[in-house]
């Protein structure tokens, strides 16, 4: 059975509900046509321990944040000829169909959406599927990214480790929330989701607020063997990419 990266695998959904089991992480498998080197992988390190290692600071002002500070949306930073959005759709959807080659996804099914638990059909041009930044870009801006160079911000915005195909209507309720203010309604996915946030913040050196860290540790304490996702793209985008 092929395991998809974005929507939680059956093993992970079970693990999130049963304390002490060893789960897979979001992104542990890739959909048809995706580059196997681009997706996250489970490491031996525990997510709970990694959460405890994150730096705690207050949230910085949102002043100066604009999406353009993270580069053009869905830039092809891995140079595979497809934009990042289509890469993630290929990775996370089932029954994928294309238009005009093997990049542009025209149709697919998000089976067991990780945030809501329901099946969602993707059709290009009338999509009910979002590509979510697990760590929202605005949240990242307020917790360290405003001080980075453009290359690192572009890398974060296009890193498969930080991207997930999800139900659009559920995702819109998240905004730029962190673990302290928003968790997926699908409780079975929460350990996987929080582990992914921890992984991204650890990889990029983003800090967390005290309330956020407490919320992370509370969730992950219910699944102490939850593994930490690793992998994704380098933390520096190629020099040809620029941001305002």
C-alpha positions in Angstrom: 0.0 0.0 0.0 1.4 3.4 -1.0 1.4 5.9 1.8 0.7 9.6 1.0 2.7 12.4 2.5 0.2 15.1 3.2 -2.9 13.3 4.5 -2.1 11.2 7.5 -1.4 7.6 6.9 -3.5 5.0 8.6 -0.7 4.1 10.8 -0.2 7.7 11.9 -3.9 8.3 12.6 -3.9 5.2 14.8 -0.7 6.3 16.5 -2.0 9.7 17.3 -4.8 8.2 19.2 -2.8 5.5 21.1 -0.1 6.8 23.4 3.2 5.1 23.2 3.1 3.8 19.6 5.8 4.8 17.1 4.1 6.8 14.3 5.0 7.9 10.8 5.2 11.5 10.1 3.4 13.8 7.7 5.2 13.5 4.4 6.7 10.1 5.0 5.5 8.9 1.6 5.1 10.7 -1.8 2.3 10.7 -4.4 2.8 9.6 -7.9 5.3 11.7 -9.8 6.8 13.5 -6.8 10.5 13.6 -6.3 11.3 11.2 -3.5 14.1 13.4 -2.3 11.8 16.4 -1.7 9.5 15.0 1.0 10.0 14.8 4.8 11.1 11.6 6.4 10.8 10.4 10.0 13.9 10.7 12.1 14.7 8.8 15.3 14.5 12.0 17.3 11.4 12.4 19.4 9.2 15.4 18.6 8.5 16.1 22.3 12.3 16.4 23.0 12.7 18.7 20.0 9.8 20.9 21.2 11.5 21.3 24.6 14.7 22.5 22.8 13.0 25.4 21.0 13.9 29.0 22.0 11.2 30.9 23.9 10.7 34.6 23.1 7.8 37.0 22.9 6.0 37.5 19.5 7.6 40.3 17.6 5.3 42.9 15.9 3.8 42.0 12.6 5.0 45.3 11.2 6.5 45.0 7.7 5.0 41.6 6.9 3.9 41.1 3.3 3.7 37.8 1.4 6.1 39.2 -1.2 8.8 39.2 1.5 8.9 35.4 1.0 9.3 35.6 -2.7 6.9 34.9 -5.6 4.3 32.3 -4.6 5.2 28.7 -5.4 8.6 29.3 -6.9 10.3 26.3 -8.4 13.2 26.4 -5.9 14.1 22.7 -6.4 14.5 23.3 -10.1 12.4 20.3 -11.2 10.5 22.3 -13.8 7.2 22.3 -11.8 6.0 24.9 -9.4 5.9 24.1 -5.7 2.1 24.0 -5.5 1.9 21.4 -8.1 4.7 19.4 -6.5 2.7 19.2 -3.3 -0.5 18.4 -5.1 1.3 15.5 -6.8 2.7 14.3 -3.5 -0.5 14.5 -1.4 -3.4 13.7 -3.8 -4.6 10.3 -5.1 -5.9 9.6 -8.6 -3.9 12.5 -10.0 -4.5 13.7 -13.5 -2.5 16.4 -15.4 -3.1 18.9 -18.1 -0.3 19.8 -20.7 2.4 17.5 -19.4 3.2 16.1 -16.0 3.4 19.3 -13.9 0.0 20.9 -13.8 -2.4 18.9 -11.7 -5.9 19.1 -13.1 -7.6 16.6 -10.8 -7.0 14.6 -7.7 -8.6 13.4 -4.5 -7.4 14.3 -1.1 -8.4 11.2 0.7 -8.9 11.6 4.4 -7.9 15.3 4.6 -5.6 15.6 7.6 -7.3 18.7 9.0 -11.0 17.6 8.7 -10.8 13.9 8.2 -13.1 14.0 5.1 -12.4 13.3 1.4 -12.0 16.4 -0.8 -11.9 16.5 -4.6 -9.4 18.8 -6.3 -10.3 20.3 -9.7 -8.0 23.0 -11.1 -9.7 26.4 -11.3 -12.3 25.5 -8.8 -10.2 24.0 -6.0 -11.5 23.1 -2.6 -7.9 22.2 -1.7 -5.4 24.6 -0.2 -1.6 24.2 0.1 -1.1 25.2 3.7 2.1 26.5 5.3 2.2 24.4 8.4 4.1 27.2 10.1 2.3 30.2 8.7 4.5 32.8 7.0 3.1 35.6 9.1 3.8 33.6 12.3 7.3 32.9 11.0 7.8 36.6 10.4 6.9 37.4 14.0 9.2 34.8 15.3 12.5 35.4 13.6 12.0 35.5 9.8 11.7 39.3 9.6 15.5 39.3 10.4 16.5 36.8 7.7 17.8 37.4 4.3 15.4 36.9 1.4 17.0 33.6 0.4 16.0 31.9 3.7 12.5 33.3 3.6 12.0 32.0 0.0 13.3 28.6 1.1 10.8 28.4 4.0 7.9 29.4 1.8 8.6 26.6 -0.7 10.0 23.8 1.6 7.9 20.6 1.3 8.6 20.0 5.0 6.4 23.1 5.7 3.7 22.4 3.1 0.5 20.2 3.2 -2.5 19.8 0.9 -5.6 20.3 3.0 -9.3 21.1 2.9 -9.6 24.8 2.0 -12.6 25.6 4.2 -11.0 24.1 7.3 -7.7 25.7 6.6 -9.2 29.2 6.4 -10.1 29.0 10.1 -6.4 28.7 10.9 -5.2 32.1 9.7 -1.6 32.6 11.0 -2.3 30.7 14.2 0.3 28.7 16.1 -0.2 25.6 18.2 -1.5 27.8 21.1 -4.3 29.3 19.0 -5.2 26.6 16.4 -5.2 22.9 16.1 -6.8 20.7 13.4 -10.4 19.7 14.2 -9.3 16.2 13.3 -7.9 15.2 16.8 -6.3 12.1 15.4 -3.9 14.2 13.3 -2.8 16.7 16.0 0.4 14.8 17.1 1.5 14.7 13.5 0.6 18.3 12.9 2.4 19.6 16.0 5.5 17.5 15.2 5.6 19.1 11.8 5.5 22.6 13.3 8.3 21.7 15.7 10.4 20.3 12.9 10.0 23.4 10.7 10.8 25.8 13.6 13.8 23.7 14.7 15.2 23.5 11.1 14.9 27.2 10.5 15.8 28.4 14.0 12.4 30.1 14.6 11.4 30.7 18.2 8.1 30.0 20.0 6.2 31.9 22.6 5.8 30.4 26.1 2.1 29.7 25.4 3.0 28.0 22.1 5.7 25.8 23.6 3.4 24.8 26.4 0.7 23.8 23.9 3.2 21.8 21.8 4.4 19.9 24.8 0.8 19.2 26.0 -0.2 17.7 22.6 3.1 15.7 22.2 2.9 14.4 25.8 -0.1 12.3 24.6 2.2 10.6 22.0 5.7 10.7 23.5 7.1 8.4 20.8 6.0 10.7 18.0 8.9 11.0 15.6 10.2 14.3 14.1 9.9 14.9 10.4 13.1 15.7 8.6 14.2 16.4 5.0 12.7 18.9 2.6 14.7 21.6 0.8 17.9 23.4 1.8 17.3 26.5 4.0 18.8 28.7 1.3 17.0 29.2 -2.1 19.1 29.3 -5.3 20.5 32.8 -6.0 18.2 33.4 -9.0 15.3 33.9 -6.7 14.5 37.2 -5.2 12.0 38.8 -2.8 10.9 42.4 -2.2 
